[in-house]
Amino acid sequence: MSTSTAAQAAAPTETPEATAVREAAQRAAAAAPGVRAAGGAVIDDALRTAAELIRERTGDLLAANSADVEAAERNGMAAGLLDRLRLGPERLAEIATQLEVLAGTPEPPLEREVRTLPSGERVFERRVPVGVIGAVFEARPNVTVDVASQVLKARSAAVLRTGSAALGSARALVDLVIAPALERHGVPAAAVQLVPTPGHAGAEALVALPDLVPLVVVRGSGEVTRKLSTLGASAGTRVLAHADGGGVLYLDASADDADVTRLVTESTDRLGVCNRLNLLLIDRPAYGRLWPVAEQALQARGITPSLPPHAHPLGHEWALDSGAEAHVTVATVDGPVDAAGTAARETSGLAATVCATDREAAEAFIDAYTGTGVFWNATTRLLDGYKLLGLPETGINVDHTPGPRGPVTYLDLSLRQFVVLPPA
């Protein structure tokens, strides 16, 4: 046997999923220079056209989504996940509006002057495209457009892998909206690729192609996302992971009853999302007064409290507990600093709210909390790219290391390059 034949025999056979992902990545890589060359104004026009197409083709998009929802219902999908999956005229209208807002967002300069060296050379910092950016996300059709639009605005091409339950909806959004919008403005339609194969194998293949897809945004259930982050790190792929969520609400002894009711109500409008109320902390001395108020608000939402002693970790994320989403964990703490420490220690550190009329108590909580977002008398549901920053997001990064943190938008999806020019 020749050396080359032996090497071929020893090489692992690529799975069909890996082949499909690699081919999608190659198509995106071939289209990426066309996205970069198009420039910001052309991409913005394409995003506006995509918004128009969503409105024109609402019926077709809803039909595709309806088929996905019906299949998910037959397969026993929980109510919280169905809420994420389901599109409606209002949600499609919101997606279209967000595209127009993104298209109209003034873009910061691609280059800024940093300094002049003592020897006279001028130093500039420039934002340059990554090339191809991947994304792995749960069965939420709207995220298909959120991520694709952000990546395009960052002058890169995209390879998207969504949950199998939303594959029909995502395909309709790419084929009926995104691809024709790009084509209409001379941008390669292949710049947004959808992985056609369901299952985790496609996601694992996507984080293992650093030469083609050097950056992948990963969001979804905690264990799966952590596994993909580990696989990506092993392969040399940069992974921006959103693995865990769960909002915290701390009721200080100074909390106003009306604020308690409002915040509990506003924080539980949707139960299948990461920034909903998950852990309710109550100042021990005021428990007797505040808990009945909070309990009544939870009951009005049809939510069951999980009271001590808990048979689960304090930060258990109910949004990911299929069939048990309608729960909130309740515990007591000793003041704002203990509350902030408990929130940071027991949860992912996504977001926490302090409900208080006492400024000192509120500021003590804010100063002690180390998570991604902290709010005073405002719901953690505001920790969202569109609500907080006026931009769609690719996900929410809760890393405890330097880098993009909180809602990740197109401004976080570029590379930093230094340029040194001769003296003026």
C-alpha positions in Angstrom: 0.0 0.0 0.0 1.4 3.4 -1.0 1.9 6.1 1.6 -0.8 8.3 0.1 -3.3 5.4 0.0 -2.5 4.6 3.6 -3.1 8.2 4.6 -6.5 8.2 2.8 -7.5 5.0 4.6 -6.5 6.5 7.9 -8.4 9.8 7.4 -11.8 9.9 9.1 -14.8 9.9 6.8 -16.7 13.2 7.0 -20.3 12.8 8.1 -23.1 14.1 5.8 -23.8 16.9 8.3 -20.2 18.0 8.3 -20.2 17.9 4.5 -23.3 20.0 4.3 -21.9 22.6 6.8 -18.5 22.8 5.0 -20.2 23.3 1.6 -22.4 26.1 3.1 -19.3 27.7 4.6 -17.5 27.6 1.3 -20.4 29.2 -0.5 -20.5 32.0 2.2 -16.7 32.4 2.0 -17.0 32.9 -1.8 -19.7 35.5 -1.3 -17.9 37.4 1.5 -15.8 39.6 -0.7 -18.9 40.8 -2.5 -20.5 41.8 0.8 -17.4 43.8 1.8 -17.1 45.5 -1.5 -20.8 46.5 -1.5 -20.3 49.0 1.2 -22.6 50.2 4.0 -25.2 52.1 1.9 -25.9 49.1 -0.4 -26.2 46.8 2.6 -28.6 49.2 4.3 -30.7 49.4 1.1 -30.8 45.6 1.0 -32.0 45.5 4.6 -34.8 48.0 3.8 -35.8 45.8 0.8 -35.9 42.8 3.1 -38.3 44.7 5.4 -40.5 45.4 2.4 -40.4 41.7 1.3 -41.5 40.6 4.8 -44.6 42.7 4.5 -45.3 41.6 1.0 -44.8 37.9 1.7 -46.4 37.7 5.1 -48.8 35.1 4.0 -46.1 32.7 2.7 -44.0 33.3 5.8 -46.9 32.6 8.2 -47.8 29.4 6.2 -44.3 28.1 6.5 -44.2 28.9 10.2 -47.6 27.4 10.8 -46.4 24.1 9.4 -43.4 24.2 11.8 -45.7 25.0 14.8 -48.2 22.2 13.9 -45.3 19.7 13.7 -43.9 20.9 17.0 -47.3 20.6 18.7 -47.6 17.0 17.4 -44.2 16.3 18.8 -45.2 17.6 22.3 -43.2 20.8 22.4 -43.7 22.7 25.6 -45.7 26.0 25.6 -42.7 28.2 26.3 -40.8 26.8 23.3 -43.8 27.1 21.1 -44.0 30.7 22.0 -40.5 31.2 20.8 -41.2 29.3 17.6 -44.5 30.9 16.7 -44.6 33.9 14.3 -47.6 36.1 13.8 -48.4 39.2 11.8 -47.3 41.4 14.7 -44.0 39.6 15.2 -43.3 39.7 11.5 -44.1 43.5 11.5 -41.7 43.9 14.4 -38.9 42.1 12.5 -39.5 44.3 9.5 -39.4 47.4 11.6 -36.1 46.3 13.3 -34.6 45.8 9.9 -35.4 49.4 8.9 -34.1 50.7 12.2 -30.8 48.8 11.7 -30.6 50.1 8.1 -31.1 53.7 9.4 -28.6 53.4 12.2 -25.7 55.8 11.5 -22.5 53.8 11.3 -19.5 54.9 13.2 -16.4 55.6 11.1 -14.5 52.5 9.9 -11.3 54.3 10.8 -10.2 56.6 13.6 -6.9 58.3 14.3 -5.3 57.2 17.5 -2.1 59.2 17.8 1.0 60.5 16.1 4.2 58.8 17.2 7.2 60.9 18.4 8.9 60.0 15.1 5.9 61.5 13.1 4.1 58.3 11.9 0.3 58.4 12.3 -1.5 55.5 14.0 -5.0 54.7 13.0 -7.4 52.0 14.3 -9.7 50.4 11.7 -12.6 48.0 11.8 -12.3 45.2 9.2 -14.8 42.4 8.5 -14.3 38.9 9.9 -15.3 37.4 6.5 -17.7 34.6 7.5 -19.5 34.5 10.8 -21.4 31.4 12.0 -24.4 31.3 14.3 -26.0 28.4 16.2 -29.4 29.3 17.7 -32.5 27.7 19.1 -35.8 27.3 17.2 -36.7 31.0 17.0 -37.3 32.1 13.4 -36.9 35.8 14.2 -33.3 35.1 15.2 -32.6 34.1 11.6 -33.2 37.7 10.5 -31.6 39.2 13.6 -28.3 37.4 13.1 -28.2 37.6 9.3 -28.9 41.4 9.3 -26.2 42.1 12.0 -23.6 40.0 10.2 -24.3 41.7 6.9 -24.2 45.1 8.6 -20.7 44.1 9.8 -19.7 43.4 6.1 -19.5 39.7 6.6 -21.3 36.6 5.2 -23.2 34.3 7.5 -23.7 30.6 8.0 -26.8 29.9 10.2 -27.8 26.8 12.0 -31.2 26.8 13.7 -33.1 24.2 15.7 -34.8 21.6 13.6 -38.3 22.7 14.7 -37.8 26.1 13.0 -36.0 24.9 9.9 -39.0 25.5 7.5 -39.6 29.0 8.9 -35.9 29.9 8.6 -35.7 28.6 5.1 -38.6 30.7 4.1 -37.1 33.8 5.6 -33.8 33.2 3.8 -35.3 32.2 0.4 -38.2 34.6 0.3 -36.7 37.6 2.1 -33.0 37.8 2.6 -31.6 36.2 -0.6 -33.8 38.2 -3.0 -33.2 41.4 -1.1 -29.4 41.0 -1.5 -29.7 40.0 -5.1 -31.9 43.0 -5.9 -29.0 45.3 -4.8 -26.1 43.4 -6.4 -24.9 41.6 -3.3 -24.3 37.8 -3.6 -27.4 36.0 -2.4 -25.1 33.2 -1.2 -23.9 35.6 1.6 -26.4 34.1 4.0 -26.3 30.3 4.2 -28.7 28.1 6.2 -27.4 24.8 7.3 -30.0 22.4 5.8 -29.5 19.4 8.1 -31.2 19.3 11.6 -29.6 17.9 14.7 -26.6 18.7 16.8 -24.1 17.3 14.4 -24.4 20.3 12.2 -23.8 22.7 15.1 -20.7 20.7 16.1 -19.4 20.8 12.5 -19.9 24.6 12.3 -17.7 25.3 15.3 -15.0 23.1 13.9 -14.1 25.1 10.8 -11.9 27.9 12.0 -10.3 28.4 8.6 -13.7 29.1 7.0 -15.7 30.3 9.9 -13.4 31.8 12.5 -16.2 33.3 14.6 -19.4 31.6 15.7 -22.2 33.0 17.9 -23.7 30.2 19.9 -26.9 30.5 21.9 -29.4 28.1 23.3 -29.7 25.6 26.2 -26.9 25.7 28.7 -25.4 22.2 28.4 -25.4 22.1 24.6 -24.0 25.6 24.3 -21.2 24.9 26.8 -20.3 21.8 24.8 -20.2 23.7 21.5 -18.0 26.3 23.2 -15.6 23.6 24.3 -15.5 22.0 20.9 -14.9 25.4 19.2 -12.1 26.3 21.6 -10.4 22.9 20.8 -10.7 23.6 17.1 -9.4 27.2 17.4 -12.7 28.8 16.6 -13.7 32.0 18.6 -17.1 31.3 20.1 -19.3 34.0 21.6 -21.6 32.0 23.8 -24.9 32.7 25.4 -25.3 29.5 27.4 -27.4 30.6 30.4 -29.9 33.3 31.4 -32.4 34.0 34.1 -33.3 37.4 35.5 -33.2 38.2 39.2 -35.5 40.6 41.1 -34.4 41.8 44.5 -37.2 43.3 46.7 -35.5 45.6 49.2 -37.1 46.5 52.5 -37.8 50.0 51.1 -39.6 48.6 48.0 -43.0 50.2 47.1 -45.9 47.7 46.8 -46.9 49.2 43.4 -43.4 48.8 42.1 -43.3 45.2 43.2 -46.5 44.4 41.4 -45.3 46.2 38.3 -41.9 44.6 38.1 -43.1 41.1 38.7 -45.8 41.5 36.1 -43.5 43.2 33.5 -40.8 40.6 34.1 -43.0 37.6 33.4 -44.8 38.6 30.2 -43.0 35.8 28.3 -41.7 32.7 30.1 -39.5 31.1 27.4 -37.0 33.9 27.2 -33.7 34.3 29.0 -34.2 37.7 30.6 -37.5 36.9 32.3 -37.9 36.8 36.1 -36.3 33.6 37.3 -35.2 34.2 40.9 -37.0 36.4 43.3 -35.0 37.6 46.3 -36.7 39.3 49.2 -35.1 41.3 52.0 -35.7 39.1 55.1 -37.0 41.8 57.5 -39.7 42.8 54.9 -40.7 39.3 53.7 -44.0 39.3 55.6 -45.1 42.5 53.8 -43.6 42.1 50.4 -44.1 38.4 49.6 -48.0 38.6 49.6 -47.7 41.4 47.1 -45.3 39.5 44.8 -47.3 36.3 45.3 -50.5 37.9 44.1 -48.7 39.3 41.0 -47.3 35.8 40.2 -50.7 34.2 40.7 -52.2 36.7 38.2 -49.7 35.5 35.6 -50.4 31.8 36.4 -46.9 31.2 37.8 -46.1 28.8 40.7 -43.5 29.9 43.2 -40.8 27.5 44.2 -40.4 28.2 47.9 -37.7 27.0 50.4 -36.5 24.4 50.9 -35.6 24.1 47.3 -35.0 20.7 45.6 -33.0 22.4 42.9 -30.2 24.9 42.6 -31.3 28.4 43.5 -30.5 29.7 40.0 -32.3 26.9 38.2 -33.4 28.4 34.8 -37.1 27.7 34.4 -37.1 29.0 30.8 -35.1 25.9 29.8 -37.2 23.5 31.9 -39.6 22.2 29.3 -43.1 22.0 30.7 -42.2 23.7 33.9 -41.5 27.2 32.6 -44.3 28.7 34.7 -42.2 28.8 37.9 -40.2 31.4 39.8 -37.8 30.6 42.6 -38.2 32.6 45.8 -35.6 33.1 48.5 -34.7 35.5 51.3 -31.5 37.5 51.7 -30.0 39.9 54.2 -29.9 43.2 52.5 -28.8 44.5 49.1 -25.1 43.4 49.2 -26.1 39.8 50.1 -28.8 40.0 47.4 -26.2 41.1 44.7 -23.8 38.4 45.8 -26.5 35.7 45.7 -27.6 36.8 42.3 -24.1 36.8 40.9 -23.1 33.5 42.6 -26.3 31.5 41.9 -27.1 32.5 38.4 -25.3 33.2 35.1 -25.0 36.9 35.9 -27.3 37.9 33.0 -29.3 40.6 34.6 -30.7 41.7 38.0 -33.1 44.3 39.2 -33.3 46.1 42.6 -36.7 47.3 43.6 -36.2 50.0 46.2 -37.1 53.6 47.1 -34.0 53.9 49.2 -31.2 55.3 47.0 -28.4 54.0 49.3 -29.8 50.5 49.2 -30.2 50.6 45.4 -26.7 51.9 44.9 -25.3 49.3 47.2 -26.9 46.6 45.1 -25.7 48.2 41.8 -22.1 48.5 43.1 -22.0 44.9 44.4 -23.6 43.2 41.4 -21.0 42.0 38.8 -23.4 40.6 36.1 -24.0 41.8 32.6 -26.9 44.2 33.3 -28.2 45.8 36.5 -31.5 47.8 36.8 -33.1 50.0 39.4 -36.9 49.8 39.4 -36.8 48.6 35.8 -37.5 45.0 34.5 -34.6 42.7 33.4 -36.6 42.2 30.2 -34.9 45.4 29.0 -31.7 43.4 28.7 -32.2 43.0 24.9 -30.4 44.5 22.0 -33.4 46.2 20.5 -34.9 47.4 23.8 -31.6 48.6 25.3 -29.6 49.7 22.3 -32.2 50.2 19.6 -30.5 47.4 17.5 -31.3 43.8 16.9 -28.8 41.4 18.6 -27.0 38.2 17.7 -27.3 37.1 21.4 -26.3 38.2 24.9 -22.8 37.3 26.0 -22.3 36.8 29.8 -18.6 36.1 29.7 -16.6 37.1 32.8 -13.6 38.0 30.7 -12.8 41.1 28.4 -14.7 41.1 25.1 -18.2 41.8 23.9 -20.5 41.5 26.9 -24.3 42.0 27.1 -26.3 42.3 23.9 -23.9 41.6 20.9 -24.6 43.8 17.9 -22.9 44.3 14.5 -20.4 46.7 16.2 -19.0 43.7 18.1 -18.6 41.6 15.0 -15.5 43.2 13.4 -11.8 42.8 13.8 -9.5 45.6 15.1 -6.7 46.5 12.8 -3.9 49.1 13.4 -2.6 51.1 10.4 0.6 53.1 10.6 1.1 55.8 7.9 4.0 58.0 7.1 4.1 61.5 8.6 1.7 64.0 7.1 
